[in-house]
């Protein structure tokens, strides 16, 4: 037996026929029926107006109406209900006409039995349901077809949303359709972006939002946009979840609805809402098709938004290209673009002017052979040693603070430059060289260096004389001088050595700055060199009660470097480390290989367990004459770390600092290996 009985309305004026049909239905197997009997067409139509009927059994011979007119009036009143016509033997032709007009079946009185009646009722109900499902599917497919054409044709988002809503109402027969999008205001409103059909201010009253209303209700549209899950109400009038919006919906004739999320690029941006004037309007198959429609619409919106972004990006790129061209043309620095072979691809006006060439003369021609073929000392600059060309092979950024480019007329142009590789898809496709004319600065530094050298020379001559006499006095045997005079001579010697070191540091720093420090590079065993440094500083560490370690990596190759300057720089680092590390602390001198920016470097590190470098000093500690607040009261020139930095950079490397306040520091010099062009 069916759990839910079929509600049958029998419109029949003959009590005997009505009783017979009731008995047959009561005897029917596997069929549960609740039958009502209307004895006239008018009473039958009144009952149909109330609703709650599943199938109509209609006698065509009624006292107040007869024949096809009876059928037509019932069909107009309830077009969606299955109708089974009851007729006599002489009215069979009329019955066939009613089937053609929309009746599901007809039965001839006098030939009806229980099984035939039950079969006719079940068949009529199922066929009508199938027709209804097919009709709903067809309307949904029609809507999808029309909307897909709009997706192809419409090129702007507001126009697309408007046309989709209009298609749904026109071709689907729904009472209202809308697209609501999530807003970005503080109240998180859901804004109706498009609507069609009978709406009459519905959303202005409902005011959908992503936040619960004052009474705690969350409106259906806001719920869908907020959760990204679809929602449907088969009967708005009885749906408890429709809450305070029910009256406004019913007032506009909305009996059921479906709200579907619009998901664009993984985010729910809004909802497609479709309202029907009929309860139970959407079956599962139709809802699935409408879900497909929402997906198509979301894809269309995504496509238009991506297109709009591309158009905007294209417009911005064009503006940026134009602006960059203006910037490059107006830049005071020289800017050169090179391809992966070192040939010119771009020359800005400043670069052409400084080099004395027309840009057209250089485009496509070699860079190194045009203006970088000679060193500052006038010697030939081999292409394979050129840092600008090296950037095209090693992928590293090369910076030089003092170099020479050769103008078209053969005169030198003192420059500082940066050569930066350009990568495309991981491959080096060229480089950008930026440079500036430092001739004026170079000339001033040269003059200052000359003046400093002259002053230092004039200072060193009498200093050598004073130290010489002081050493002679201090070297006299006991008895020739009193103790006080001998002690004074020794103090003069000690102070003279400190002054000579200060003068030597100042002269070294000045030479580096003026570009006059010519490195004497020879191939050196780094481990052996640092072993000598350890032996020199070992006694000082032992006297202070400090553990002094030497750690040399096994894979360090020999390197071409200026041993005197590198040892000097390492000595400056060790001097500071041993001075600021307390008794029982540890100082470590280490060296090894490291890869940075796709190049191989030798690092020389000095680490300690001393005070560390305060945060506020780390950016300035390598500056000339800078002294930390922690060195207050400690004598020094402030040139030690500046010399370390200058030595590293002169070798094509740099210095690094890692420090934790109160726990110690690590200073590293990174020097290119011979394979990397040291």
C-alpha positions in Angstrom: 0.0 0.0 0.0 1.1 3.5 -0.7 2.0 5.5 2.4 0.2 8.5 1.0 -3.3 7.9 -0.5 -4.2 9.4 -3.9 -6.8 12.1 -3.5 -9.5 11.4 -6.1 -12.3 13.9 -6.9 -15.2 12.1 -8.6 -17.6 14.5 -10.4 -20.6 12.3 -10.9 -24.3 13.0 -10.4 -25.5 9.3 -10.4 -25.4 7.9 -6.9 -25.3 4.3 -8.1 -22.3 4.9 -10.4 -20.6 6.9 -7.6 -21.2 4.1 -5.1 -19.9 1.5 -7.6 -16.7 3.4 -8.2 -16.1 3.9 -4.5 -16.5 0.2 -3.9 -14.1 -0.6 -6.7 -11.5 1.7 -5.3 -11.9 0.2 -1.9 -11.3 -3.2 -3.3 -8.3 -2.2 -5.4 -5.1 -4.0 -4.4 -1.9 -2.0 -3.7 -3.8 1.3 -4.1 -4.7 3.7 -1.3 -7.3 6.2 -2.3 -9.2 9.0 -0.6 -12.2 9.8 -2.7 -14.6 12.8 -2.7 -17.8 13.1 -4.8 -19.1 16.2 -6.4 -22.5 15.8 -7.8 -22.4 18.7 -10.3 -19.8 20.5 -12.4 -20.1 23.7 -10.4 -19.5 22.0 -7.1 -16.6 20.1 -8.6 -15.0 23.4 -9.8 -15.5 24.8 -6.3 -13.7 21.9 -4.8 -10.8 22.2 -7.3 -10.4 25.8 -6.4 -9.6 24.7 -2.8 -6.7 22.4 -4.0 -5.4 19.1 -2.6 -6.6 16.9 -5.4 -4.4 14.4 -7.2 -6.7 13.1 -10.0 -10.2 13.9 -11.4 -12.7 11.3 -12.5 -15.1 13.3 -14.7 -18.5 12.2 -15.9 -19.3 14.0 -19.2 -23.1 13.8 -18.6 -23.7 16.2 -15.7 -27.0 18.0 -15.0 -25.4 21.5 -15.2 -23.0 20.8 -18.2 -22.6 18.1 -20.8 -20.0 16.7 -23.2 -16.7 18.5 -24.1 -17.8 21.6 -22.4 -17.6 19.8 -19.1 -14.0 18.7 -19.8 -12.9 22.1 -21.1 -14.1 23.9 -18.0 -12.4 21.4 -15.7 -9.2 21.5 -17.7 -9.1 25.3 -17.7 -9.6 25.2 -13.9 -6.9 22.6 -13.2 -4.6 22.2 -16.2 -2.0 20.4 -14.2 -4.2 17.7 -12.8 -4.7 14.4 -14.5 -8.3 13.9 -15.8 -9.9 10.5 -16.5 -13.2 10.9 -18.4 -16.2 8.6 -17.6 -18.6 8.2 -20.5 -21.4 6.0 -21.8 -21.4 3.7 -24.8 -22.9 6.4 -27.0 -20.4 9.1 -26.0 -17.2 7.2 -26.8 -16.4 9.6 -29.7 -16.6 12.6 -27.3 -14.4 10.8 -24.9 -11.7 10.3 -27.5 -11.9 14.0 -28.3 -11.3 14.8 -24.6 -8.1 12.7 -24.6 -6.9 14.6 -27.6 -7.7 17.8 -25.8 -5.6 16.8 -22.7 -7.4 14.1 -20.7 -5.1 11.3 -19.6 -7.6 8.5 -20.3 -11.3 7.6 -20.6 -13.4 4.7 -19.2 -16.7 3.5 -20.6 -19.4 3.0 -17.9 -20.6 -0.6 -17.9 -17.1 -1.9 -18.9 -15.3 -0.7 -15.8 -13.8 -3.2 -13.3 -11.6 -2.7 -10.3 -8.3 -3.4 -11.9 -9.1 -1.3 -15.0 -10.2 1.6 -12.8 -7.1 1.3 -10.5 -4.8 1.1 -13.6 -6.4 4.1 -15.2 -6.0 6.2 -12.1 -2.3 5.2 -11.5 -1.5 5.6 -15.2 -3.1 9.0 -15.3 -1.3 10.3 -12.2 2.1 8.9 -13.3 1.7 10.2 -16.9 0.7 13.6 -15.7 3.7 13.7 -13.3 6.0 12.6 -16.2 4.5 15.4 -18.4 5.1 17.9 -15.6 8.7 16.7 -15.2 9.3 16.8 -18.9 7.8 20.3 -19.1 10.0 21.6 -16.3 13.1 20.0 -17.8 12.2 21.5 -21.2 11.8 24.9 -19.8 15.0 24.7 -17.9 16.8 23.5 -21.1 15.2 26.4 -23.0 16.5 28.8 -20.4 20.0 27.3 -20.5 20.0 27.5 -24.3 19.0 31.1 -24.4 21.3 32.1 -21.6 24.3 30.3 -23.3 23.7 32.5 -26.3 23.8 35.5 -24.1 27.0 34.3 -22.6 28.6 34.3 -26.1 27.1 37.5 -27.2 27.1 40.0 -24.3 30.5 41.6 -23.6 29.9 43.4 -20.2 29.0 42.0 -16.8 25.9 44.2 -16.0 24.5 43.6 -19.4 25.0 39.8 -19.1 23.3 39.7 -15.6 20.3 41.7 -16.9 19.9 39.5 -20.0 20.2 36.2 -18.0 17.5 37.3 -15.6 15.3 38.4 -18.5 15.8 35.0 -20.3 14.9 33.1 -17.1 11.6 35.0 -16.7 10.7 35.0 -20.4 11.6 31.5 -21.5 11.2 29.7 -18.1 7.9 31.2 -17.1 9.2 32.0 -13.7 7.6 35.0 -11.9 11.0 36.7 -10.9 14.7 36.1 -11.3 17.6 38.1 -9.8 21.3 38.1 -9.4 22.6 39.4 -6.0 26.3 40.2 -5.5 28.2 40.4 -2.2 29.0 44.0 -1.2 32.1 45.2 0.5 30.6 47.8 2.9 30.9 47.5 6.7 27.3 46.1 7.0 28.2 43.3 4.4 25.1 43.9 2.3 24.1 41.6 -0.6 23.3 43.9 -3.5 20.7 43.1 -6.2 22.8 43.6 -9.4 20.1 42.5 -11.9 16.4 41.5 -11.7 13.6 40.7 -14.1 9.9 39.9 -13.7 7.5 40.9 -10.9 9.8 42.3 -8.2 8.2 45.7 -7.2 10.8 46.6 -4.5 11.1 43.2 -2.9 14.8 43.5 -2.2 14.5 47.1 -0.9 12.2 45.7 1.8 14.1 42.4 2.4 17.5 44.0 2.3 19.6 40.8 2.1 22.9 40.8 4.0 25.6 38.4 5.0 25.0 39.2 8.7 22.0 38.0 10.7 19.2 40.5 11.1 18.3 41.9 14.5 16.0 39.0 15.4 18.7 36.5 14.5 17.3 35.5 11.1 19.6 35.1 8.1 17.8 35.7 4.8 18.0 33.0 2.1 20.1 35.1 -0.3 22.6 36.1 2.4 22.8 32.5 3.5 23.7 31.2 0.1 26.3 33.9 -0.5 27.8 33.4 2.9 27.9 29.6 2.9 28.3 28.9 -0.8 25.6 26.3 -0.6 22.4 26.2 -2.6 19.0 26.7 -1.0 15.4 26.0 -2.1 12.0 26.4 -0.6 9.2 24.2 -2.1 6.5 26.1 -0.3 7.4 29.6 1.0 4.0 29.9 2.8 4.8 27.0 5.1 8.6 27.1 5.1 9.8 28.1 8.7 13.3 29.1 7.4 11.8 31.8 5.2 11.1 33.7 8.4 10.1 37.4 8.3 10.4 37.6 4.6 7.5 35.3 4.0 4.8 38.0 3.9 6.7 40.1 1.3 7.2 37.1 -0.9 3.6 35.9 -0.7 2.4 39.4 -1.3 4.2 39.3 -4.7 3.0 35.9 -5.6 6.2 33.9 -4.8 5.2 30.4 -3.8 8.6 28.6 -4.2 12.2 29.6 -4.9 15.6 28.4 -5.5 18.8 30.3 -4.7 22.1 29.1 -6.2 25.7 30.2 -5.4 27.8 31.9 -8.1 31.4 30.8 -7.5 34.1 32.7 -9.4 37.7 31.7 -9.0 36.9 29.7 -5.9 35.0 32.5 -4.1 31.2 32.8 -3.8 30.5 36.3 -5.2 26.7 36.2 -5.2 23.6 34.2 -5.9 21.2 33.5 -8.7 17.6 33.5 -7.3 14.6 32.2 -9.2 11.0 32.6 -7.9 8.0 30.6 -9.1 4.3 31.3 -8.6 3.7 27.6 -7.9 4.5 25.6 -4.8 6.5 22.5 -5.3 7.6 24.0 -8.6 11.2 22.6 -8.8 11.9 18.9 -8.9 15.4 17.5 -8.5 16.1 17.2 -12.2 15.1 20.8 -12.8 17.1 22.1 -9.8 20.2 20.2 -11.2 19.7 22.0 -14.6 19.4 25.3 -12.8 22.6 24.6 -10.9 24.2 24.0 -14.2 22.8 27.4 -15.4 24.3 29.1 -12.3 27.7 27.4 -13.1 27.5 28.7 -16.7 26.6 32.2 -15.5 29.5 32.1 -13.0 31.9 31.0 -15.7 30.6 33.8 -17.9 31.1 36.4 -15.2 34.6 35.0 -14.5 35.5 35.2 -18.2 34.3 38.8 -18.4 36.2 39.8 -15.2 39.4 38.1 -16.4 39.0 39.9 -19.8 38.4 43.2 -18.0 41.5 42.6 -15.9 43.5 41.8 -19.0 42.2 44.9 -20.7 43.0 47.0 -17.7 46.4 45.4 -17.3 47.1 45.9 -21.0 46.1 49.6 -20.7 48.3 49.9 -17.6 51.2 48.2 -19.3 50.9 50.6 -22.3 50.8 53.6 -19.9 53.7 52.1 -18.0 55.6 51.5 -21.1 55.1 55.1 -22.2 56.0 56.4 -18.8 59.1 54.2 -18.5 60.2 55.4 -21.9 59.9 58.9 -20.6 61.7 58.0 -17.4 64.5 56.3 -19.3 64.8 59.3 -21.7 64.9 61.8 -18.9 67.1 59.8 -16.5 70.4 61.4 -15.6 72.1 58.0 -15.3 73.2 56.0 -18.3 71.1 53.0 -18.9 72.1 50.2 -21.4 70.3 47.1 -22.4 72.4 44.1 -23.6 71.3 40.8 -25.1 72.8 37.5 -23.9 75.8 38.0 -26.3 76.6 41.4 -24.9 75.3 43.4 -27.9 73.4 46.6 -27.4 69.6 46.4 -27.4 68.8 49.8 -25.8 70.7 53.0 -25.0 69.0 55.9 -23.2 70.0 59.5 -24.2 72.1 60.1 -21.1 74.2 57.0 -21.9 74.7 58.0 -25.5 75.7 61.5 -24.5 78.2 60.4 -21.8 79.8 57.8 -24.2 79.9 60.2 -27.1 78.0 57.9 -29.4 74.7 58.2 -31.3 72.3 55.5 -30.0 71.8 54.2 -33.5 75.6 53.6 -33.9 75.6 51.3 -30.9 72.4 49.3 -31.3 73.2 45.7 -32.3 77.0 46.3 -31.8 79.2 44.8 -29.1 79.4 46.5 -25.8 82.8 45.5 -24.4 84.7 46.2 -27.6 83.0 49.6 -27.9 83.6 51.2 -24.5 85.0 48.8 -22.0 88.1 47.4 -23.6 90.7 49.3 -21.5 91.4 49.2 -17.7 91.9 52.4 -15.7 95.7 51.9 -15.8 95.6 51.8 -19.6 96.1 48.1 -20.0 93.9 45.8 -22.2 90.7 44.6 -20.5 90.1 41.0 -21.7 86.4 40.3 -22.4 86.4 37.1 -20.3 87.5 39.2 -17.2 84.8 41.9 -17.7 82.2 41.9 -14.8 79.6 43.3 -17.2 80.0 40.3 -19.5 80.3 38.0 -16.5 76.7 38.9 -15.5 75.5 37.2 -18.7 77.0 33.9 -17.7 77.1 33.6 -13.9 73.7 35.3 -13.4 75.1 37.5 -10.6 74.7 41.2 -10.1 78.1 43.0 -10.5 78.7 46.4 -9.0 81.9 48.5 -9.3 82.3 51.9 -7.6 85.2 53.0 -9.7 85.9 51.9 -13.3 86.6 53.4 -16.7 84.5 53.4 -19.9 86.2 54.6 -23.1 84.4 57.3 -25.0 84.1 57.3 -28.8 87.0 59.8 -29.0 89.2 57.5 -26.9 89.1 59.6 -23.7 88.4 57.8 -20.3 85.1 58.2 -18.5 85.3 57.4 -14.8 82.1 55.7 -13.8 80.4 53.6 -11.1 78.1 50.9 -12.5 75.8 48.0 -11.8 75.3 45.1 -14.3 72.1 43.1 -13.5 71.1 40.0 -15.5 67.7 39.7 -17.1 66.0 36.3 -16.7 63.1 35.0 -18.7 61.7 31.6 -17.8 64.8 30.9 -15.7 67.2 31.6 -18.6 69.5 34.6 -18.8 68.4 36.6 -21.9 70.4 39.8 -21.3 71.4 42.4 -18.8 70.8 46.0 -17.8 73.8 48.2 -17.1 73.3 51.5 -15.2 76.1 53.9 -14.7 76.9 57.4 -13.7 79.8 59.8 -14.4 82.0 60.1 -11.3 84.8 62.0 -13.0 84.4 65.0 -10.8 84.2 62.9 -7.6 87.2 60.8 -8.9 89.2 64.0 -9.5 88.4 65.3 -6.0 89.3 62.0 -4.4 92.5 61.9 -6.4 93.4 65.3 -5.2 92.5 64.5 -1.6 94.5 61.3 -1.8 97.5 63.2 -3.2 97.2 65.7 -0.4 96.8 63.0 2.3 99.7 61.1 0.9 101.8 64.3 1.1 100.7 65.0 4.6 101.3 61.5 5.8 104.7 61.4 4.1 105.6 64.6 5.8 104.3 63.2 9.1 106.1 59.8 8.7 109.5 61.3 8.1 109.9 63.1 11.5 108.0 60.2 13.2 110.6 57.7 11.9 113.3 60.0 13.2 111.7 60.3 16.7 111.1 56.5 16.9 114.6 55.8 15.7 116.2 58.0 18.4 113.8 56.7 21.1 114.7 53.1 20.2 118.4 53.9 20.3 117.9 55.4 23.8 115.8 52.5 25.0 118.4 50.0 23.7 121.3 51.5 25.8 122.7 49.1 28.3 121.8 49.3 32.0 123.9 51.9 33.8 124.2 54.3 31.0 120.7 55.7 31.6 118.6 56.1 34.7 115.4 53.9 34.9 113.1 56.9 34.4 114.7 58.0 31.2 114.7 54.4 29.8 111.0 54.0 30.7 110.2 57.3 28.9 112.0 56.1 25.8 110.1 52.9 25.8 106.8 54.8 26.1 107.8 56.9 23.1 108.5 53.8 21.1 105.2 52.2 22.0 103.2 55.3 21.3 105.2 55.8 18.0 104.2 52.4 16.8 100.5 53.0 17.6 100.8 56.3 15.7 102.5 54.6 12.8 99.7 52.0 12.6 97.1 54.8 12.6 98.9 56.6 9.8 99.3 53.4 7.9 95.5 52.6 8.2 94.6 56.1 7.1 96.9 55.8 4.1 95.5 52.4 3.2 91.9 53.7 3.4 92.7 56.7 1.3 94.4 54.6 -1.3 91.4 52.3 -1.6 89.0 55.3 -1.9 91.1 56.9 -4.5 91.4 53.7 -6.5 95.2 53.8 -6.1 95.5 50.6 -4.1 96.9 48.1 -6.7 96.3 44.6 -5.4 99.3 42.3 -5.6 97.4 39.1 -6.4 99.2 35.8 -6.2 97.9 32.2 -5.8 97.7 31.5 -2.1 96.9 28.5 0.0 94.1 30.0 2.2 94.5 27.4 4.9 98.2 27.9 5.2 97.7 31.7 5.3 95.1 31.6 8.1 97.3 29.2 10.1 100.0 31.9 10.1 97.4 34.4 11.3 96.4 32.0 14.1 100.0 31.6 15.2 100.3 35.4 15.3 97.3 36.0 17.5 97.4 32.7 19.6 99.6 34.1 22.4 97.4 37.1 22.8 94.3 34.8 23.2 96.0 32.6 25.7 97.1 35.6 27.8 93.4 36.7 28.0 92.2 33.2 28.8 90.2 32.9 25.6 89.8 29.7 23.6 91.0 30.4 20.0 90.0 27.9 17.3 90.9 27.5 13.7 88.5 25.6 11.4 89.5 25.2 7.7 87.2 23.4 5.2 88.9 20.6 3.3 87.5 21.6 -0.1 88.9 25.2 -0.2 90.9 25.7 -3.4 93.9 28.0 -3.7 92.9 31.6 -4.6 94.5 34.6 -6.2 94.5 37.3 -3.7 96.6 40.0 -2.1 97.8 38.2 1.0 99.0 41.3 2.7 95.7 43.1 2.5 93.6 40.0 3.3 95.8 39.1 6.4 95.5 42.8 7.4 91.6 42.6 7.2 91.5 39.3 9.1 93.8 40.7 11.7 91.5 43.7 12.2 88.5 41.3 12.7 90.5 39.1 15.2 91.8 42.1 17.1 88.2 43.3 17.7 87.0 39.8 18.5 89.7 39.1 21.1 89.4 42.6 22.6 85.7 42.4 23.2 85.4 38.7 24.2 85.6 38.1 28.0 87.9 35.6 29.7 86.8 31.9 29.1 85.1 33.0 25.9 85.7 31.6 22.5 86.9 33.1 19.2 86.8 31.0 16.0 88.6 31.7 12.8 87.1 29.6 10.0 87.1 29.3 6.2 85.2 27.3 3.6 83.3 27.4 0.3 79.9 28.9 -0.2 77.6 29.5 -3.2 75.9 32.9 -3.5 74.0 34.2 -6.6 75.1 31.1 -8.6 78.8 31.8 -7.9 81.4 30.1 -5.8 83.0 32.1 -3.0 85.6 31.5 -0.2 84.3 32.8 3.1 86.7 33.8 5.9 84.8 34.1 9.2 85.7 35.4 12.6 83.1 34.6 15.3 83.2 35.3 19.0 81.1 34.9 22.2 81.5 38.6 23.2 79.1 41.4 23.7 77.5 41.4 20.2 76.8 44.4 18.1 73.8 46.6 19.1 71.0 46.7 16.5 71.4 50.5 16.0 75.1 50.0 15.1 74.8 47.2 12.5 74.0 49.4 9.4 76.8 51.8 10.2 79.6 49.6 11.7 81.5 49.3 8.4 81.5 53.1 7.8 84.7 55.0 8.0 85.5 56.5 11.4 82.3 55.1 12.9 82.6 53.9 16.5 79.9 52.1 18.5 78.7 53.5 21.7 80.1 50.4 23.4 83.6 51.5 22.4 83.3 54.7 24.4 86.5 55.2 26.4 88.4 52.7 24.2 91.0 54.3 21.9 90.8 53.6 18.2 90.5 55.2 14.7 87.3 53.7 13.5 89.0 52.5 10.3 89.5 48.8 11.1 86.2 47.5 9.8 86.1 50.0 7.0 89.4 48.6 5.8 87.9 45.0 6.0 85.1 46.1 3.8 87.4 47.9 1.3 89.6 44.8 1.0 86.7 42.5 0.4 85.2 44.8 -2.3 88.6 45.3 -3.9 88.7 41.5 -4.4 85.2 41.5 -5.9 83.5 40.3 -2.7 81.7 41.8 0.3 81.4 41.5 4.1 78.5 40.2 6.2 77.6 40.5 9.8 75.4 38.2 12.0 75.1 39.3 15.7 72.9 38.8 18.7 73.2 41.4 21.3 74.9 40.0 24.4 75.7 36.7 22.8 78.4 37.4 20.2 79.0 38.2 16.6 80.2 36.6 13.3 81.9 38.7 10.6 82.4 37.1 7.2 84.5 38.2 4.2 83.3 36.6 1.0 85.9 36.5 -1.8 85.3 35.0 -5.3 87.3 31.9 -6.0 89.7 31.7 -8.9 87.1 29.8 -10.9 84.7 32.7 -10.4 87.2 35.2 -11.8 89.2 36.2 -8.6 
